[in-house]
Amino acid sequence: MKPEKAAQATAPPLVRLLAALAALVLALDVVTKVVAVAQLEGREPVAVLGGLVYLQLLRNPGAAFSLATGYTWALSIVMIAVIVVIVRVARRLRSAGWAVALGLVLGGALGNLTDRLFRAPGPLQGHVVDFVSLFAPDGRIWPVFNVADSSIVSGGILLVLLALTGRELDGTRAAKKREPAGE
């Protein structure tokens, strides 16, 4: 079998891996947000693990650290663009590491975009439900986050690691640049 044919034969399972992971992240994100709203609405923060983690419902109109609070619509457009790019790139996918990383980012982007589309105050302006705070309530030490946020960050870290180690989207390793002889 030619190398191109072998690479094409492995692509569909990796695209399915990306899609399955994205669907799992989206499902976990939606379920945990529904439970968080039902159980935490109007309550004081709930300490878990001796105060290492706090569960507290917040509705975030911006990004992490409440950045871009007045630009919820722009964040929605950025998420849509990320989703489109990942779907387009998936056709060239030949690396399990990239499939996992992109699946995590895609699932997280879909989770937060779902909030932006369907939660108050309205489409493309909805506030994202955040409910996990580390080390202190109210995000004083670390921003309050959700499953989608942690998935995006984990996928992003994996993408950086893949790039730093020279692993390409197509499953190959980037050739190290050689310095010309005599220098």
PLY file of the C-alpha trace (Angstrom):
ply
format ascii 1.0
element vertex 183
property float x
property float y
property float z
element edge 182
property int vertex1
property int vertex2
end_header
0.00 0.00 0.00
1.36 3.43 -0.96
2.11 5.87 1.90
-0.66 8.24 0.73
-3.20 5.40 0.78
-2.06 4.30 4.25
-2.42 7.85 5.55
-5.88 8.18 4.00
-6.94 4.87 5.55
-6.12 6.16 9.06
-7.86 9.52 8.69
-11.50 8.51 9.29
-10.84 6.88 12.71
-8.93 9.98 13.82
-11.70 12.26 12.65
-14.13 10.03 14.54
-11.87 10.27 17.62
-11.87 14.09 17.34
-15.66 14.16 16.91
-16.31 11.67 19.73
-14.09 13.57 22.16
-15.71 16.88 21.19
-19.17 15.35 21.69
-18.15 13.93 25.08
-16.76 17.29 26.25
-19.89 19.09 25.01
-22.18 16.61 26.78
-20.21 16.83 30.05
-20.19 20.61 29.83
-23.93 20.90 29.22
-24.82 18.38 31.95
-22.53 19.94 34.56
-23.86 23.41 33.78
-27.48 22.25 34.10
-26.66 20.62 37.45
-24.69 23.69 38.60
-27.57 26.04 37.80
-30.08 23.73 39.49
-28.00 23.15 42.63
-25.99 26.36 43.08
-28.35 29.17 42.04
-28.69 31.62 44.91
-26.39 29.65 47.24
-23.19 30.61 48.95
-20.03 28.94 47.58
-19.74 25.27 48.50
-16.28 24.21 49.73
-15.05 20.88 48.37
-11.84 19.03 49.23
-11.24 21.12 52.32
-11.47 24.42 50.45
-9.16 23.44 47.61
-12.15 23.75 45.27
-15.26 25.88 45.60
-18.47 25.40 43.65
-20.11 28.73 42.97
-22.43 29.76 40.16
-21.32 32.75 38.12
-22.57 33.96 34.75
-19.68 35.33 32.75
-20.36 37.74 29.88
-16.66 37.89 29.00
-13.64 35.68 28.66
-11.27 34.45 31.38
-10.55 37.03 34.07
-13.76 38.78 32.85
-11.87 40.21 29.89
-13.87 41.54 26.91
-17.03 41.76 29.01
-18.70 44.19 26.59
-17.73 42.10 23.57
-19.71 38.91 24.08
-20.80 38.96 20.42
-17.14 39.16 19.31
-16.22 36.20 21.54
-19.08 34.27 19.92
-17.74 35.04 16.46
-14.23 33.97 17.51
-15.63 30.66 18.82
-17.51 30.10 15.56
-14.29 30.77 13.61
-12.35 28.30 15.79
-15.00 25.65 15.22
-14.94 26.20 11.43
-11.13 26.02 11.32
-11.04 22.79 13.34
-13.69 21.17 11.13
-11.77 22.17 8.00
-8.42 21.01 9.39
-9.88 17.65 10.44
-9.73 16.43 6.83
-5.93 16.52 6.94
-5.68 14.90 10.37
-3.23 11.98 10.61
-2.09 12.29 14.22
-3.86 10.90 17.29
-2.31 13.62 19.46
-3.68 16.34 17.21
-7.07 14.57 17.12
-7.24 14.61 20.92
-6.06 18.22 21.22
-8.43 19.51 18.55
-11.29 17.41 19.96
-10.79 19.02 23.37
-10.70 22.54 21.92
-13.68 21.87 19.65
-15.79 20.41 22.47
-14.94 23.33 24.74
-15.65 25.93 22.07
-19.01 24.26 21.33
-19.85 24.17 25.04
-19.24 27.85 25.64
-20.80 28.83 22.30
-23.94 26.93 23.35
-24.18 29.23 26.38
-23.56 32.31 24.25
-26.32 31.27 21.85
-29.01 29.99 24.21
-28.59 31.70 27.59
-29.76 35.15 28.67
-29.61 37.91 27.66
-29.91 36.53 24.10
-28.27 34.95 21.04
-24.54 35.72 20.65
-24.72 37.62 23.95
-25.53 34.86 26.42
-23.47 34.60 29.56
-21.35 31.48 30.07
-22.10 29.47 33.21
-18.96 29.08 35.32
-18.98 27.20 38.61
-15.54 25.89 39.67
-13.18 28.13 41.64
-9.79 26.96 42.87
-8.35 27.85 46.28
-10.91 30.58 47.08
-14.47 31.52 46.17
-15.21 34.29 43.66
-12.14 33.59 41.54
-9.87 35.67 43.73
-6.92 33.36 43.10
-7.88 31.60 39.87
-10.67 32.45 37.40
-13.95 30.60 37.93
-14.31 28.07 35.11
-16.31 25.16 33.72
-15.72 21.90 31.82
-15.54 23.71 28.47
-12.90 26.13 29.75
-10.72 23.37 31.18
-11.06 21.41 27.94
-9.99 24.39 25.84
-6.98 25.01 28.08
-5.98 21.32 28.15
-6.33 21.05 24.37
-4.36 24.26 23.90
-1.53 23.01 26.11
-1.44 19.75 24.15
-1.35 21.69 20.86
1.63 23.71 22.11
3.42 20.55 23.26
2.80 18.88 19.89
4.16 21.92 18.08
7.21 22.21 20.35
8.06 18.54 19.84
7.74 18.88 16.07
4.69 16.70 15.63
2.72 17.76 12.60
-0.99 17.52 11.86
-0.28 14.88 9.23
1.50 12.61 11.72
5.03 13.41 10.57
7.75 15.01 12.62
9.13 18.36 11.57
12.70 18.15 10.36
15.14 20.04 12.51
16.70 22.95 10.70
20.36 22.37 10.07
22.92 25.10 10.08
25.07 25.26 6.96
28.49 23.61 7.30
31.33 25.92 8.22
29.37 28.31 10.44
0 1
1 2
2 3
3 4
4 5
5 6
6 7
7 8
8 9
9 10
10 11
11 12
12 13
13 14
14 15
15 16
16 17
17 18
18 19
19 20
20 21
21 22
22 23
23 24
24 25
25 26
26 27
27 28
28 29
29 30
30 31
31 32
32 33
33 34
34 35
35 36
36 37
37 38
38 39
39 40
40 41
41 42
42 43
43 44
44 45
45 46
46 47
47 48
48 49
49 50
50 51
51 52
52 53
53 54
54 55
55 56
56 57
57 58
58 59
59 60
60 61
61 62
62 63
63 64
64 65
65 66
66 67
67 68
68 69
69 70
70 71
71 72
72 73
73 74
74 75
75 76
76 77
77 78
78 79
79 80
80 81
81 82
82 83
83 84
84 85
85 86
86 87
87 88
88 89
89 90
90 91
91 92
92 93
93 94
94 95
95 96
96 97
97 98
98 99
99 100
100 101
101 102
102 103
103 104
104 105
105 106
106 107
107 108
108 109
109 110
110 111
111 112
112 113
113 114
114 115
115 116
116 117
117 118
118 119
119 120
120 121
121 122
122 123
123 124
124 125
125 126
126 127
127 128
128 129
129 130
130 131
131 132
132 133
133 134
134 135
135 136
136 137
137 138
138 139
139 140
140 141
141 142
142 143
143 144
144 145
145 146
146 147
147 148
148 149
149 150
150 151
151 152
152 153
153 154
154 155
155 156
156 157
157 158
158 159
159 160
160 161
161 162
162 163
163 164
164 165
165 166
166 167
167 168
168 169
169 170
170 171
171 172
172 173
173 174
174 175
175 176
176 177
177 178
178 179
179 180
180 181
181 182
